[in-house]
Amino acid sequence: MIEMIIVTAVIGFLFSITAVSLKNFFAPTSQDTALTIQSVLKFGYNNALLNNKTVFFNLDFDKQEYYLTRVERDEEGIREEKISGIKKLPFNNKIYTAVDFSGKKISENTLKIPYTHDGTSSDFTLLVGEIGDIKKSIQIYRYGGKVRIENGENIRTSSKDLQKVDYGIDLREDDNSQNSLNKY
């Protein structure tokens, strides 16, 4: 009986070790890819703030790869220096389209999303998915380095029915009399 318990414990221990190592052989999901891209975007934002220089997130739709570059200025002029290696997307994941805040879709050639020296970026939504299906939307916000991952195709664009902001402009008559101040 004791031998049976020991053999079962050893087999269970070996199975748990092999299960953890086999996990690395599975293809990454869209969630994994979106989280990786989110961390690269946040690194670019932090790098731009830390070094007080513009950083670009470069995305190549044709090759399905991305990398970060930083704008360097020296005696020779302005040049871009890679600050991260070229990362290729997993074989089963793809960035289908990038949509800017005005609704313009970009799905071919290359796209550069800047992070300026003060961290300001451009509003974009990256649509990520597995073969033939969009699973995640990576929303890049203009201010604060905010990057959010949404399920499905969730595009942030400007719309015509947005309410106008009232900044409290004084609409009183341009009259210097005291009576005009008492109207309100």
DOTORKOL-764327 format. One record per residue: x, y, z of N, C-alpha, C, O, CB in turn. Coordinates in nm, 2 decimals. Atoms other than C-alpha are relative to their C-alpha. Last residue first. Glycine has a CB too. Example, Ala and Ser with C-alpha at 12.3 -4.5 7.8 and 13.67 -1.06 7.14 Angstrom:
2
n.u|n.v|n.w|ca.u|ca.v|ca.w|c.u|c.v|c.w|o.u|o.v|o.w|cb.u|cb.v|cb.w
-0.09|-0.11|0.00|1.37|-0.11|0.71|-0.08|0.11|0.08|-0.03|0.22|0.09|0.04|0.05|-0.14
0.09|-0.12|0.00|1.23|-0.45|0.78|0.09|0.12|0.00|0.19|0.12|0.07|-0.10|0.00|0.12
END
This chain:
184
n.u|n.v|n.w|ca.u|ca.v|ca.w|c.u|c.v|c.w|o.u|o.v|o.w|cb.u|cb.v|cb.w
-0.02|0.14|-0.01|-2.80|8.74|-1.35|0.02|-0.03|0.14|0.05|-0.14|0.18|0.12|-0.04|-0.08
0.10|0.08|0.08|-2.96|9.07|-1.43|0.02|-0.15|0.03|-0.08|-0.22|0.03|0.02|0.02|-0.15
0.11|0.05|-0.09|-2.77|9.25|-1.15|-0.10|-0.09|-0.07|-0.18|-0.15|-0.01|-0.07|0.11|0.07
-0.06|0.10|-0.09|-2.45|9.29|-1.35|-0.11|-0.07|0.08|-0.09|-0.18|0.12|0.11|0.05|0.08
-0.02|0.12|0.09|-2.64|9.48|-1.63|0.06|-0.12|0.08|0.04|-0.23|0.05|0.10|0.03|-0.11
0.12|0.07|0.02|-2.77|9.72|-1.37|0.02|-0.13|-0.08|-0.05|-0.23|-0.06|-0.11|0.09|-0.06
0.02|0.09|-0.11|-2.42|9.82|-1.26|-0.13|-0.08|-0.02|-0.14|-0.20|0.03|-0.01|0.07|0.13
0.09|-0.04|-0.11|-2.36|9.98|-1.59|-0.01|-0.10|0.10|0.00|-0.22|0.07|-0.14|0.05|-0.05
-0.07|-0.03|-0.12|-2.06|9.90|-1.80|-0.08|0.04|0.12|-0.03|0.07|0.22|0.10|0.10|-0.03
0.05|-0.12|-0.05|-2.25|9.73|-2.08|0.07|0.02|0.13|0.08|-0.07|0.22|-0.16|0.00|0.02
-0.12|-0.07|-0.02|-2.13|9.45|-2.30|-0.03|0.14|0.05|-0.02|0.24|-0.03|0.10|0.00|-0.12
-0.02|-0.11|0.09|-2.45|9.26|-2.27|0.13|0.07|0.04|0.17|0.08|0.16|-0.12|0.10|0.00
0.06|-0.13|-0.04|-2.42|8.94|-2.07|0.03|0.11|-0.10|0.13|0.10|-0.18|0.04|0.04|0.14
0.08|-0.05|0.11|-2.33|8.61|-2.25|-0.07|0.14|0.03|-0.16|0.18|-0.04|-0.11|-0.10|-0.04
0.10|-0.10|-0.05|-2.05|8.52|-2.02|-0.07|0.06|-0.11|-0.01|0.13|-0.20|0.07|0.11|0.09
-0.02|-0.13|0.06|-1.88|8.21|-2.16|-0.11|0.09|0.05|-0.23|0.06|0.05|0.01|0.00|-0.15
0.05|-0.11|-0.09|-1.92|7.92|-1.92|0.03|0.14|-0.05|0.06|0.23|0.03|0.06|-0.02|0.13
-0.11|-0.05|-0.08|-1.71|7.67|-2.10|-0.04|0.12|0.08|0.05|0.18|0.14|0.12|0.04|-0.10
0.03|-0.14|-0.03|-2.01|7.47|-2.23|0.12|0.05|0.10|0.13|0.00|0.21|-0.14|0.02|0.07
-0.04|-0.04|-0.13|-1.88|7.15|-2.39|-0.03|0.15|0.02|0.01|0.23|-0.06|0.14|-0.03|0.04
-0.10|-0.10|-0.01|-2.06|7.04|-2.70|0.02|0.04|0.14|-0.07|0.03|0.22|-0.04|0.13|-0.09
0.05|-0.12|-0.05|-2.24|6.71|-2.69|0.12|0.10|0.01|0.23|0.07|0.03|-0.05|-0.02|0.14
-0.06|-0.03|-0.13|-2.12|6.44|-2.92|-0.05|0.14|0.05|-0.06|0.23|-0.03|0.16|0.01|-0.01
0.10|-0.03|-0.10|-2.37|6.36|-3.19|0.06|0.02|0.14|-0.01|0.02|0.24|-0.10|-0.11|0.01
0.07|-0.13|0.02|-2.13|6.40|-3.48|-0.09|0.03|0.11|-0.12|0.15|0.13|-0.07|0.00|-0.13
0.13|0.01|0.06|-1.91|6.11|-3.37|-0.06|0.14|0.00|-0.02|0.23|0.07|-0.09|-0.10|0.08
0.08|-0.12|-0.03|-1.54|6.08|-3.30|-0.13|-0.02|-0.07|-0.15|-0.08|-0.17|0.07|0.13|-0.05
0.00|-0.10|0.11|-1.41|5.72|-3.32|-0.08|0.12|0.05|-0.16|0.11|0.14|-0.05|-0.05|-0.13
0.02|-0.13|-0.05|-1.32|5.45|-3.06|0.01|0.10|-0.12|0.12|0.12|-0.17|0.09|0.04|0.12
-0.07|-0.11|0.06|-1.36|5.11|-3.22|-0.04|0.13|0.06|-0.16|0.16|0.06|-0.01|0.00|-0.15
0.05|-0.12|-0.07|-1.47|4.80|-3.03|0.09|0.12|-0.04|0.20|0.14|0.01|0.00|-0.02|0.16
-0.03|-0.12|0.08|-1.43|4.49|-3.24|-0.07|0.12|0.06|-0.18|0.15|0.04|-0.05|-0.02|-0.15
0.07|-0.02|0.12|-1.43|4.20|-2.99|0.05|0.13|-0.07|0.15|0.18|-0.04|-0.15|0.01|0.02
0.04|0.12|0.07|-1.32|4.22|-2.63|-0.07|0.03|-0.13|-0.15|0.13|-0.13|-0.09|-0.09|0.09
0.15|0.03|0.00|-1.15|4.54|-2.52|-0.02|-0.13|-0.07|0.06|-0.17|-0.16|-0.08|0.11|-0.06
0.03|0.12|0.09|-0.78|4.60|-2.43|-0.15|-0.03|0.02|-0.20|-0.05|0.14|0.09|-0.12|0.04
0.10|0.08|-0.06|-0.69|4.95|-2.29|-0.03|-0.12|-0.10|-0.03|-0.09|-0.22|-0.13|0.08|0.03
0.03|0.11|0.10|-0.38|5.15|-2.34|-0.09|-0.10|0.06|-0.07|-0.15|0.17|0.14|-0.07|-0.05
0.10|0.10|-0.03|-0.34|5.48|-2.14|-0.02|-0.09|-0.12|-0.04|-0.05|-0.24|-0.13|0.06|0.04
-0.05|0.13|0.03|-0.01|5.66|-2.19|-0.10|-0.11|0.02|-0.06|-0.23|0.03|0.12|-0.03|0.08
-0.02|0.09|-0.12|-0.15|5.96|-2.01|0.06|-0.13|-0.03|0.07|-0.21|0.06|-0.12|-0.01|0.07
-0.07|-0.06|-0.11|-0.29|6.14|-2.32|0.02|-0.11|0.11|-0.06|-0.20|0.13|-0.08|0.12|0.06
-0.09|-0.11|0.03|-0.38|6.03|-2.67|0.08|0.04|0.12|0.20|0.07|0.11|-0.08|0.12|-0.05
0.05|-0.14|-0.03|-0.54|5.70|-2.59|0.11|0.10|-0.02|0.23|0.07|0.00|-0.06|0.00|0.15
-0.11|-0.09|-0.04|-0.45|5.37|-2.75|-0.05|0.14|0.01|-0.11|0.20|-0.08|0.12|-0.01|-0.11
0.03|-0.15|0.01|-0.73|5.12|-2.77|0.11|0.08|0.06|0.14|0.06|0.18|-0.14|0.03|0.07
-0.09|-0.08|-0.09|-0.63|4.76|-2.83|-0.02|0.14|-0.03|0.01|0.20|-0.14|0.15|-0.05|-0.03
-0.03|-0.13|0.04|-0.93|4.57|-2.97|0.09|0.07|0.10|0.06|0.08|0.22|-0.14|0.09|-0.02
-0.03|-0.11|-0.09|-0.95|4.20|-2.93|0.02|0.13|-0.07|0.06|0.14|-0.18|0.13|-0.04|0.08
0.03|0.04|-0.14|-1.10|3.89|-3.10|0.02|0.11|0.10|-0.06|0.12|0.20|0.09|-0.12|0.04
-0.05|-0.11|-0.09|-1.12|3.98|-3.47|-0.04|-0.03|0.15|-0.16|-0.04|0.17|-0.05|0.14|-0.04
0.10|-0.05|-0.10|-1.18|3.66|-3.66|0.07|0.10|0.09|0.18|0.07|0.14|-0.05|-0.12|0.08
0.14|-0.02|0.05|-1.03|3.51|-3.99|-0.10|0.06|0.10|-0.21|0.08|0.07|-0.05|-0.12|-0.04
0.03|0.01|0.15|-0.71|3.37|-3.84|-0.15|0.02|-0.03|-0.23|-0.07|0.01|0.06|-0.13|-0.05
-0.06|0.12|0.05|-0.68|3.49|-3.48|-0.05|-0.01|-0.14|-0.13|0.07|-0.19|-0.05|-0.12|0.08
0.08|0.13|0.00|-0.74|3.84|-3.39|0.07|-0.12|-0.04|0.19|-0.11|-0.09|-0.12|0.02|-0.08
-0.09|0.12|-0.01|-0.61|4.19|-3.32|-0.09|-0.12|0.00|-0.20|-0.12|0.06|0.09|0.00|0.12
0.08|0.12|0.00|-0.78|4.52|-3.42|0.08|-0.13|-0.01|0.14|-0.15|-0.12|-0.11|0.01|-0.11
-0.06|0.11|0.07|-0.56|4.82|-3.32|-0.09|-0.13|0.01|-0.13|-0.17|0.12|0.14|-0.04|0.05
0.05|0.13|-0.05|-0.75|5.13|-3.21|0.06|-0.11|-0.09|0.05|-0.10|-0.22|-0.16|-0.01|-0.01
0.01|0.11|0.10|-0.58|5.46|-3.24|-0.07|-0.12|0.07|-0.07|-0.13|0.19|0.14|-0.04|-0.05
0.11|0.10|-0.03|-0.58|5.80|-3.06|-0.01|-0.10|-0.12|-0.03|-0.07|-0.23|-0.14|0.07|0.01
0.11|-0.02|0.09|-0.24|5.97|-3.12|-0.11|-0.11|0.04|-0.07|-0.22|0.09|0.04|-0.02|-0.15
0.00|0.10|0.11|0.03|6.01|-2.86|-0.11|0.04|-0.09|-0.16|0.15|-0.09|-0.01|-0.14|0.05
0.12|-0.01|0.09|0.13|6.27|-2.60|0.01|-0.10|-0.12|0.11|-0.10|-0.18|-0.02|0.14|-0.04
0.09|0.12|-0.01|0.40|6.14|-2.36|-0.13|0.01|-0.08|-0.21|-0.09|-0.08|-0.04|-0.02|0.14
0.08|-0.01|-0.12|0.58|6.47|-2.30|-0.11|-0.11|0.01|-0.20|-0.10|0.09|-0.07|0.14|-0.01
-0.09|-0.01|-0.12|0.87|6.39|-2.54|-0.08|0.02|0.13|-0.04|-0.01|0.24|0.09|0.12|-0.01
-0.09|-0.12|0.00|0.62|6.27|-2.80|0.08|0.01|0.13|0.05|-0.07|0.22|-0.08|0.13|-0.02
0.01|-0.05|-0.14|0.48|5.92|-2.82|0.10|0.11|0.00|0.22|0.09|0.00|0.03|-0.12|0.10
-0.10|-0.07|-0.08|0.43|5.85|-3.19|-0.04|0.02|0.14|-0.16|0.02|0.18|0.02|0.14|-0.06
0.08|-0.07|-0.10|0.23|5.58|-3.37|0.10|0.06|0.09|0.18|0.00|0.16|-0.09|-0.11|0.08
-0.08|-0.05|-0.11|0.40|5.48|-3.69|-0.09|0.08|0.09|-0.16|0.17|0.06|0.11|0.10|-0.06
0.06|-0.10|-0.08|0.21|5.26|-3.94|0.10|0.04|0.11|0.16|-0.04|0.17|-0.14|-0.05|0.06
-0.04|-0.01|-0.14|0.35|5.05|-4.22|-0.07|0.12|0.07|-0.12|0.21|0.00|0.15|0.03|0.01
-0.12|-0.07|-0.01|0.22|4.91|-4.55|0.04|0.01|0.15|0.03|-0.09|0.23|-0.01|0.14|-0.06
-0.11|0.05|0.08|-0.14|4.78|-4.53|0.12|0.10|0.02|0.11|0.21|0.08|-0.04|0.00|-0.15
-0.02|0.15|-0.01|-0.44|4.79|-4.30|0.11|-0.05|-0.09|0.13|-0.17|-0.11|-0.13|-0.07|-0.03
-0.13|0.03|0.06|-0.51|5.15|-4.22|0.03|-0.14|0.02|0.03|-0.20|0.13|0.12|0.09|0.07
-0.06|0.13|-0.02|-0.86|5.26|-4.15|0.13|-0.02|-0.07|0.14|0.02|-0.19|-0.11|-0.11|-0.04
-0.08|0.05|0.11|-0.97|5.62|-4.11|0.07|-0.13|0.03|0.13|-0.15|0.14|0.11|0.11|-0.04
0.06|0.11|0.07|-1.24|5.66|-3.85|0.07|-0.05|-0.12|0.03|-0.15|-0.18|-0.14|0.03|-0.04
0.09|-0.05|0.10|-1.15|6.01|-3.73|-0.07|-0.11|-0.07|-0.17|-0.09|-0.15|0.07|0.09|-0.10
0.12|-0.05|-0.06|-1.00|5.86|-3.41|-0.10|0.06|-0.10|-0.22|0.07|-0.07|0.04|0.11|0.10
-0.03|-0.12|-0.08|-0.76|5.64|-3.60|-0.13|0.06|0.05|-0.24|0.01|0.02|0.08|0.11|-0.08
0.10|-0.10|0.03|-0.83|5.28|-3.70|0.03|0.12|0.09|0.04|0.11|0.21|-0.15|-0.05|0.03
-0.01|-0.10|-0.10|-0.56|5.02|-3.72|-0.09|0.11|-0.04|-0.10|0.15|-0.16|0.15|0.06|0.01
0.02|-0.14|0.03|-0.65|4.71|-3.90|0.04|0.09|0.11|0.02|0.05|0.23|-0.15|0.02|-0.05
0.08|-0.02|0.12|-0.60|4.33|-3.91|0.00|0.15|-0.05|0.03|0.17|-0.16|-0.14|-0.05|0.01
0.07|-0.14|-0.02|-0.33|4.28|-3.65|-0.06|0.03|-0.14|0.01|0.05|-0.24|0.11|0.11|0.04
-0.02|-0.10|0.10|-0.27|3.90|-3.68|-0.06|0.13|0.04|-0.17|0.14|0.11|-0.06|-0.04|-0.14
0.06|-0.13|-0.03|-0.25|3.60|-3.46|0.04|0.10|-0.11|0.14|0.08|-0.17|0.05|0.04|0.14
0.15|0.01|0.00|-0.20|3.23|-3.55|-0.07|0.13|0.03|-0.19|0.13|0.04|-0.04|-0.11|0.10
0.06|0.04|0.13|0.16|3.26|-3.67|-0.15|0.00|0.00|-0.21|0.01|-0.11|0.05|-0.14|-0.03
0.01|0.14|0.01|0.27|3.46|-3.36|-0.08|-0.04|-0.13|-0.16|0.04|-0.19|-0.08|-0.06|0.12
0.12|0.05|-0.06|0.34|3.83|-3.43|0.00|-0.16|-0.01|0.05|-0.21|-0.11|-0.12|0.06|-0.06
0.10|0.05|0.10|0.70|3.91|-3.52|-0.12|-0.06|0.08|-0.10|-0.12|0.18|0.07|-0.11|-0.09
0.08|0.11|-0.05|0.90|4.13|-3.28|-0.10|-0.04|-0.10|-0.18|0.04|-0.15|-0.07|0.04|0.14
0.12|0.02|0.08|1.18|4.35|-3.42|-0.07|-0.13|0.05|-0.02|-0.24|0.06|0.03|-0.02|-0.15
-0.02|0.09|0.12|1.42|4.43|-3.14|-0.13|-0.02|-0.07|-0.24|0.02|-0.02|0.05|-0.14|0.05
0.05|0.13|-0.02|1.36|4.73|-2.92|0.03|-0.09|-0.12|0.03|-0.03|-0.23|-0.15|-0.01|0.04
-0.02|0.02|-0.14|1.53|5.07|-2.89|-0.06|-0.14|0.04|-0.05|-0.18|0.16|-0.07|0.11|0.08
0.09|0.10|-0.05|1.58|5.12|-3.26|0.03|-0.02|0.15|0.15|-0.03|0.19|0.03|-0.14|-0.07
-0.08|0.11|-0.06|1.74|5.45|-3.34|-0.09|-0.10|0.06|-0.18|-0.07|0.14|0.10|0.06|0.11
0.08|0.09|-0.09|1.58|5.70|-3.57|0.09|-0.11|0.04|0.16|-0.17|-0.04|-0.13|-0.05|-0.07
0.00|0.14|0.05|1.79|5.99|-3.71|-0.09|-0.08|0.10|-0.11|-0.04|0.22|0.14|-0.06|-0.01
0.10|0.08|-0.07|1.79|6.37|-3.70|0.00|-0.14|-0.05|0.01|-0.16|-0.17|-0.14|0.06|-0.01
0.14|-0.02|0.03|2.10|6.56|-3.80|-0.09|-0.09|0.09|-0.06|-0.13|0.19|-0.03|-0.02|-0.15
0.03|0.04|0.14|2.47|6.49|-3.83|-0.15|0.02|-0.03|-0.18|0.01|-0.15|0.03|-0.15|-0.01
-0.06|-0.09|0.09|2.56|6.69|-3.52|-0.04|-0.03|-0.15|-0.04|0.06|-0.23|0.15|0.00|0.01
-0.14|-0.02|-0.02|2.31|6.50|-3.31|0.05|0.09|-0.10|-0.02|0.16|-0.18|0.08|-0.13|0.01
-0.06|-0.12|0.07|1.94|6.45|-3.27|0.14|0.01|0.04|0.18|0.01|0.16|-0.08|0.13|0.04
-0.12|-0.06|-0.06|1.79|6.11|-3.18|0.05|0.11|-0.08|0.04|0.11|-0.21|0.11|-0.11|0.01
-0.06|-0.10|0.09|1.43|6.00|-3.25|0.12|0.06|0.08|0.11|0.11|0.19|-0.10|0.11|-0.03
-0.01|-0.13|-0.06|1.36|5.67|-3.07|0.06|0.10|-0.09|0.16|0.07|-0.15|0.07|-0.01|0.14
-0.11|-0.08|0.04|1.24|5.35|-3.24|-0.01|0.14|0.08|-0.12|0.18|0.11|0.01|0.03|-0.15
0.00|-0.14|-0.05|1.01|5.08|-3.12|0.13|0.07|-0.04|0.24|0.00|-0.05|-0.01|0.00|0.16
-0.12|-0.04|-0.07|0.93|4.75|-3.30|-0.01|0.15|0.04|-0.09|0.22|-0.01|0.13|-0.03|-0.08
0.00|-0.14|-0.06|0.65|4.57|-3.47|0.13|0.02|0.07|0.19|-0.08|0.11|-0.12|0.02|0.09
-0.10|-0.02|-0.10|0.59|4.27|-3.70|0.00|0.14|0.05|-0.06|0.23|-0.02|0.14|-0.04|-0.06
0.06|0.03|-0.13|0.31|4.14|-3.92|0.11|0.00|0.11|0.12|-0.10|0.18|-0.07|-0.14|0.00
-0.08|0.10|-0.06|0.52|4.14|-4.24|-0.05|-0.05|0.14|0.00|-0.14|0.19|0.15|0.05|0.02
-0.04|0.11|0.10|0.27|4.32|-4.45|0.07|-0.11|0.06|0.05|-0.23|0.03|0.08|0.06|-0.12
0.11|0.09|0.02|0.11|4.51|-4.16|0.03|-0.11|-0.10|-0.02|-0.22|-0.08|-0.12|0.08|-0.06
0.00|0.04|0.14|0.44|4.66|-4.04|-0.11|-0.10|-0.02|-0.11|-0.21|0.02|0.14|-0.06|-0.04
0.07|0.12|0.03|0.39|4.84|-3.71|0.00|-0.02|-0.15|-0.05|0.06|-0.23|-0.15|0.02|0.05
0.01|0.03|0.14|0.63|5.10|-3.58|-0.06|-0.13|-0.02|-0.03|-0.23|0.04|0.15|0.00|-0.06
0.04|0.14|0.01|0.57|5.24|-3.23|-0.02|-0.03|-0.15|-0.12|0.02|-0.20|-0.13|-0.04|0.09
0.10|0.05|0.10|0.76|5.56|-3.24|-0.02|-0.14|0.02|0.07|-0.22|0.04|0.05|0.03|-0.14
-0.01|0.14|0.02|0.94|5.74|-2.95|-0.11|-0.04|-0.09|-0.22|0.00|-0.08|0.00|-0.09|0.13
0.11|0.07|0.07|1.00|6.11|-2.93|0.03|-0.14|-0.02|0.14|-0.18|-0.07|-0.04|0.08|-0.13
-0.01|0.01|0.14|1.25|6.23|-2.67|-0.12|-0.08|-0.06|-0.19|-0.15|0.01|0.14|-0.08|-0.04
0.04|-0.12|0.06|1.25|6.34|-2.31|0.02|0.01|-0.15|0.06|0.11|-0.21|0.07|0.12|0.07
-0.11|-0.06|0.08|1.45|6.04|-2.21|-0.04|0.13|-0.06|0.05|0.19|-0.12|0.03|-0.10|-0.11
-0.13|0.01|-0.08|1.22|5.93|-1.92|0.11|0.07|-0.08|0.19|0.14|-0.02|0.03|-0.15|0.02
0.00|-0.09|-0.12|0.89|6.05|-2.08|0.14|0.01|0.07|0.19|0.11|0.10|-0.10|-0.04|0.10
0.01|-0.14|0.05|0.96|5.89|-2.42|0.00|0.10|0.11|0.07|0.20|0.10|-0.13|0.02|-0.08
-0.13|-0.03|0.05|1.08|5.57|-2.25|0.00|0.14|-0.06|0.10|0.21|-0.04|0.03|-0.10|-0.11
-0.09|-0.02|-0.11|0.76|5.55|-2.04|0.14|0.05|-0.05|0.21|0.13|0.01|0.01|-0.12|0.09
0.04|-0.12|-0.07|0.54|5.59|-2.34|0.10|0.03|0.11|0.14|0.15|0.12|-0.14|-0.03|0.05
-0.03|-0.11|0.09|0.74|5.33|-2.54|-0.04|0.13|0.06|0.03|0.23|0.05|-0.07|-0.02|-0.13
-0.15|-0.02|0.00|0.73|5.09|-2.25|0.04|0.11|-0.09|0.12|0.20|-0.04|0.07|-0.13|-0.04
-0.02|-0.07|-0.13|0.35|5.14|-2.23|0.15|0.02|0.02|0.19|0.12|0.08|-0.05|-0.09|0.12
0.05|-0.14|0.01|0.32|5.05|-2.60|0.03|0.08|0.13|0.07|0.20|0.12|-0.15|0.00|-0.03
-0.09|-0.07|0.09|0.54|4.74|-2.56|-0.04|0.15|-0.01|0.05|0.24|-0.01|0.01|-0.07|-0.14
-0.12|-0.03|-0.08|0.33|4.63|-2.26|0.11|0.07|-0.08|0.18|0.15|-0.03|0.06|-0.14|0.05
0.03|-0.10|-0.10|0.01|4.67|-2.46|0.12|0.03|0.08|0.15|0.15|0.11|-0.12|-0.05|0.09
-0.01|-0.13|0.07|0.16|4.48|-2.75|-0.03|0.11|0.10|0.03|0.22|0.09|-0.11|0.00|-0.12
-0.13|-0.03|0.04|0.23|4.19|-2.52|0.02|0.13|-0.07|0.11|0.21|-0.04|0.06|-0.12|-0.09
-0.07|-0.04|-0.12|-0.11|4.20|-2.36|0.15|0.03|-0.03|0.20|0.12|0.03|-0.01|-0.11|0.11
0.05|-0.14|-0.04|-0.28|4.20|-2.70|0.08|0.05|0.12|0.11|0.17|0.13|-0.15|0.00|0.02
-0.06|-0.10|0.09|-0.07|3.90|-2.81|-0.04|0.14|0.03|0.05|0.23|0.03|-0.05|-0.04|-0.15
-0.14|0.00|-0.02|-0.16|3.70|-2.50|0.07|0.10|-0.09|0.15|0.18|-0.04|0.06|-0.14|-0.02
-0.02|-0.07|-0.13|-0.53|3.79|-2.53|0.15|0.01|0.03|0.20|0.12|0.07|-0.07|-0.07|0.11
0.01|-0.15|0.03|-0.52|3.69|-2.90|0.02|0.08|0.13|0.07|0.19|0.12|-0.14|0.03|-0.06
0.14|-0.04|0.04|-0.41|3.34|-2.79|0.01|0.15|-0.03|0.12|0.22|-0.02|-0.10|-0.02|0.12
0.05|-0.11|-0.08|-0.05|3.21|-2.79|-0.14|0.04|-0.05|-0.16|0.04|-0.17|0.10|0.11|0.01
-0.01|-0.13|0.07|0.01|2.87|-2.96|-0.07|0.11|0.09|-0.17|0.08|0.16|-0.08|-0.01|-0.13
0.13|-0.04|0.05|0.08|2.58|-2.72|0.01|0.14|-0.07|0.09|0.22|-0.03|-0.11|0.00|0.11
0.02|0.05|0.14|0.43|2.45|-2.69|-0.13|0.05|-0.06|-0.15|0.04|-0.18|0.02|-0.15|-0.01
-0.07|-0.09|0.09|0.51|2.66|-2.38|-0.02|-0.04|-0.15|0.01|0.04|-0.23|0.15|0.00|0.04
0.07|-0.12|0.02|0.24|2.48|-2.19|0.06|0.09|-0.10|0.00|0.17|-0.17|-0.03|0.07|0.14
0.08|0.02|0.12|0.42|2.15|-2.24|-0.08|0.13|-0.03|-0.12|0.15|-0.14|-0.09|-0.12|0.01
-0.09|-0.01|0.12|0.68|2.26|-1.98|-0.07|-0.01|-0.13|-0.03|0.05|-0.23|0.12|-0.10|0.01
-0.04|-0.13|0.00|0.41|2.31|-1.71|0.09|0.03|-0.12|0.08|0.13|-0.19|0.08|0.04|0.13
0.11|-0.08|0.05|0.25|1.98|-1.80|0.04|0.15|0.00|-0.01|0.22|-0.10|-0.12|-0.01|0.10
0.01|0.01|0.14|0.58|1.80|-1.78|-0.12|0.09|-0.05|-0.11|0.14|-0.16|-0.02|-0.14|-0.05
-0.12|-0.06|0.06|0.65|1.92|-1.43|-0.01|0.00|-0.15|0.01|0.10|-0.21|0.13|-0.07|0.05
0.02|-0.15|-0.02|0.29|1.84|-1.31|0.12|0.07|-0.06|0.10|0.18|-0.12|-0.01|0.03|0.15
0.10|-0.05|0.09|0.31|1.49|-1.47|-0.01|0.15|0.02|-0.03|0.22|-0.08|-0.13|-0.07|0.03
-0.05|0.00|0.14|0.64|1.41|-1.30|-0.10|0.06|-0.09|-0.06|0.14|-0.19|0.04|-0.14|-0.04
-0.11|-0.10|0.01|0.50|1.51|-0.96|0.06|0.01|-0.14|0.08|0.12|-0.19|0.11|-0.03|0.11
0.07|-0.13|-0.01|0.18|1.31|-1.01|0.10|0.11|-0.01|0.08|0.21|-0.08|-0.08|0.01|0.12
0.06|-0.02|0.13|0.39|1.00|-1.12|-0.07|0.14|0.00|-0.06|0.21|-0.10|-0.10|-0.11|-0.03
-0.11|-0.03|0.10|0.61|1.04|-0.81|-0.06|0.02|-0.13|-0.01|0.11|-0.20|0.10|-0.12|0.00
-0.05|-0.13|-0.03|0.30|1.07|-0.58|0.11|0.04|-0.10|0.12|0.15|-0.15|0.06|0.01|0.14
0.10|-0.10|0.05|0.13|0.77|-0.74|0.05|0.14|0.02|0.03|0.23|-0.06|-0.13|-0.02|0.08
0.00|0.00|0.15|0.45|0.56|-0.70|-0.10|0.10|-0.05|-0.07|0.17|-0.15|-0.04|-0.14|-0.05
-0.13|-0.06|0.04|0.48|0.66|-0.33|0.00|0.01|-0.15|0.04|0.11|-0.21|0.12|-0.08|0.05
0.01|-0.15|-0.03|0.11|0.59|-0.26|0.13|0.07|-0.05|0.12|0.18|-0.11|-0.02|0.02|0.15
0.10|-0.05|0.09|0.14|0.24|-0.43|-0.02|0.16|0.02|-0.03|0.23|-0.08|-0.14|-0.06|0.02
-0.07|-0.01|0.13|0.46|0.16|-0.24|-0.10|0.06|-0.10|-0.05|0.14|-0.19|0.04|-0.14|-0.05
-0.09|-0.11|-0.01|0.28|0.24|0.09|0.07|0.02|-0.14|0.09|0.13|-0.18|0.10|-0.01|0.11
0.08|-0.12|0.00|0.00|0.00|0.00|0.09|0.13|0.00|0.06|0.22|-0.07|-0.09|0.00|0.12
END
